């Protein structure tokens, strides 16, 4: 399909054919969830039930031997154990507006309207090609290479394939015709007839100008299989979570498949969704402002999921020393809250990382940690009062060991009412 011609004939439905999931091992329940609140609390326990409707919903949780009831409006996130995460599947599918599906590519319909992906957590998912932004094969594309697999603005065609080259990737612009069981039918350039490109040869398939979902949802769901979907939360009870997808279809999954669940509403303004006022990043040996690894939104600085203190976070910022990012406090909020920690990926390195972090408001330091290390755990920011128009600044400076292993996660950082 050419760049100037959107797929107007394709269905606007986004995710179809999801059924109720079979129960998986209950042992994952016992590993405990972290529950973050707008008061700056971090509770470790088990979600039991979500009752009520709208702003009056209440989450009942078991913490130790006691039960607590939390207004849903005060809950910033439910965070599952990171050790329960599955190894990423062979295919990662990035959809327009930030949703992600992970699993096995099973083909698609002959008309080229949909492709079929099987997720470990969600089962078979039928996805309109119109929602496609990037499909990548994990065996041939690393997380940190993803930014190189995007179509450039003004490209003559709105779809492309990428093949692994000796250095980087070779690309072919053209038009997607259909996904089959083992190959993509893709026409290069203005060719009328498509060629078969085996999935075993491809590194990625990219598209631009796709459609946003018709239903934004009221929560971000991250699964154990590393899927990320914006959903409408229906119920949580008896060890199961029920959600409605953007199509109106309903899905039930066990809490064992839940990696993170984060409410999305006007009372929570995540920094990762807001533009920065200023961002300065510099590697230790760089002579100019060149980052060792650039800041990532809702991802660790490596491109992987945010993992810290044994839990998974769907919202946050991944940075590397040295980093200084600032935001202007928006209207309608009263406080900042969240956490900071070294990302768990540091444990896989030969070095352990050591950094100094600081949170300041209008130049006044409110939170400082001069020796953040792998063993420091999750450091709460508390509930910091803010006023509209103030300048918030999050800084990460080099610690011992230069900038080696300084992978810092600002976790669930958000302005709240």
Buried (B, 14 or more C-beta within 10 A) or exposed (E): BEBEEBBEEBBBBBBBEBEEBEEBEEEBBEBBBBBBBBEBBBBBBBBBBBBEEEEEBBBBBBEEEEEBEBBBBBBBBBBBBBEBBBEBBBBBBBBBBBBBBBBEBBBBBEEBBBBBBBBBBBBBBBBBBBBBBBBBBBEBBEBBBBEEBBBEEEBEBBBBBBBBEEEEBEBBBBBBBBBBEEBBBBBBEEEEEBBEBEBEBBBBBBBBBBBBBEBEBBBBBBBBBBBBBBBBBEBBEEBBBBBBBBBEBBBBBBBBBBBBBBBBEEBBBBBBEBEBEEBEBBBEEEEEEEBBBBBBBBBBBBBBBBBBBBBBBBBBBBBBBBBBBBBBBEEEBBBBBBBBBBBBBBEEEEEBBBBBBBBBBEEEEBBEBEEBBBEBBBBBBBBBEBEEEBBBBBBBBBBEBBBBBBBBBBBBBBBBB
